[in-house]
Amino acid sequence: MMHPQLALALTLPNEASLANYIVGQNEEAMAQIAAVAQGEFEHSALYVWGAAGVGKTHLLSSLALLPQSVWVTPQALDAQPYYEIPTVYLIDNVHLLNAVQQKALFHLYNHVRSYKGNVLVLSANVAPAHLPNDFLPDLKTRLAWDLVYQLRALTDEDKAQVLHQRAAERGLILSTDVVPYMLRHLTRDLSQLNEFLQHLDTYSLERQRALTLPLLKEWLENGQP
């Protein structure tokens, strides 16, 4: 059965790619993600976990650009068709699945292991062993069978690199004091920092001014974020 190329949902970060993921201390996990992208992954499943903002959704969204990938939402799990051709199934936030969705994932996992070339890439905020107590026990066991990696948080230096990279992708030139100020006074959550950068981009365009520290402080004084 052929599957259509994935049409990315609007909620996926459209700038996410493997090229612009800052690896930090996650070299081993990144090597396995790259193996999936290159069709060289030697296992059935890859499970990445970590706190919010470490890049789980970024990595899955990067793999979603592959023509053989299928992004499976929790709501679609029960109706997800099984493909007998090489397919990369992507499932984000496994820890949030309800009982019905967990059973559907259990069956999908068994299918993936039955067909060479099929891969399941999953993310969650905890390791399989620490999924909720009422999580389907057989599924919890299976999720630990293959490769499991914790994604480590980026350092402030890594986050600064990400923000400058995102700014460059938007054609923004940041004064040197903007990013350190954001890290000290706003948040260290990278996803929120990226959102703030997008809002600042809009704010600077509306006022036809460079993105400098005075502009950032003005934006904050006007009730943002």
Residue, then its C-alpha position, 0 to 999 in steps of 0.5 A: m500500500m502506498h502512502p502519500q507524502l506527508a503534508l505538514a501540519l501548521t503546528l509543526p515548526n516549519e524552519a526545523s531541519l537537521a541542519n539547524y539543530i544545535v546538537g550540544q551534548n546530544e551527539e549519539a542521539m543525533a547520529q541515530i536521527a541522521a541514520v533514520a534520515q539516511g535510511e541506515f537505521e538498524h533498529s525498529a524504533l528510536y525513543v527520545w525523551g527530555a524536558a520541554g525545549v530540548g528539541k524533541t519536536h524539532l527533530l521529529s519535524s525534521l524527519a517529517l520532511l522525508p518523503q517516506s515519513v508519516w506524522v501520526t497524531p494521537q487522534a489518528l493513531d487508531a485509524q493509522p493504516y499500516y504500510e508494507i513499504p519502508t515508512v518512518y512513523l513519527i509520534d510526538n508526546v507519547h506520555l500524553l496518549n490515552a488508553v485507546q491511543q496506547k493500544a493503537l500504538f502497541h499494534l503499530y509497534n508490532h507491525v513496524r517490527s514485522y517489516k524490514g525498513n519500517v521505523l518508529v520514532l517517538s518522543a516523550n518527556v520521560a524515559p519508558a520506565h517512567l511513563p505514567n503508572d496507568f500506561l499500558p505495561d506491554l507497550k511500556t516494555r516494548l518502547a524500551w526494547d530498541l534505542v532510547y536516548q535522553l536529550r540534554a538541555l543546551t547550555d546558554e552558549d548553545k542557546a545563544q547560537v540557536l537564536h543567532q542562527r534563527a535570526a540569520e534565517r530571518g535576515l535579522i541582525l541582532s546587536t550583540d547585547v540582545v541575546p545575553y539580555m534575553l537569556r538573563h531577563l526573559t526565560r531560558d526555555l528555547s521554544q519560548l525564546n524563539e517565539f519572542l524572537q519572532h515577535l521582536d522581528t515583527y515589532s522591529l519591522e513595524r517600526q522600521r528599526a534595527l533589533t537593538l537592546p533599546l528596542l527590546k526594552e521598549w517592546l517589554e515596556n509595552g507589555q510584551p511578552 
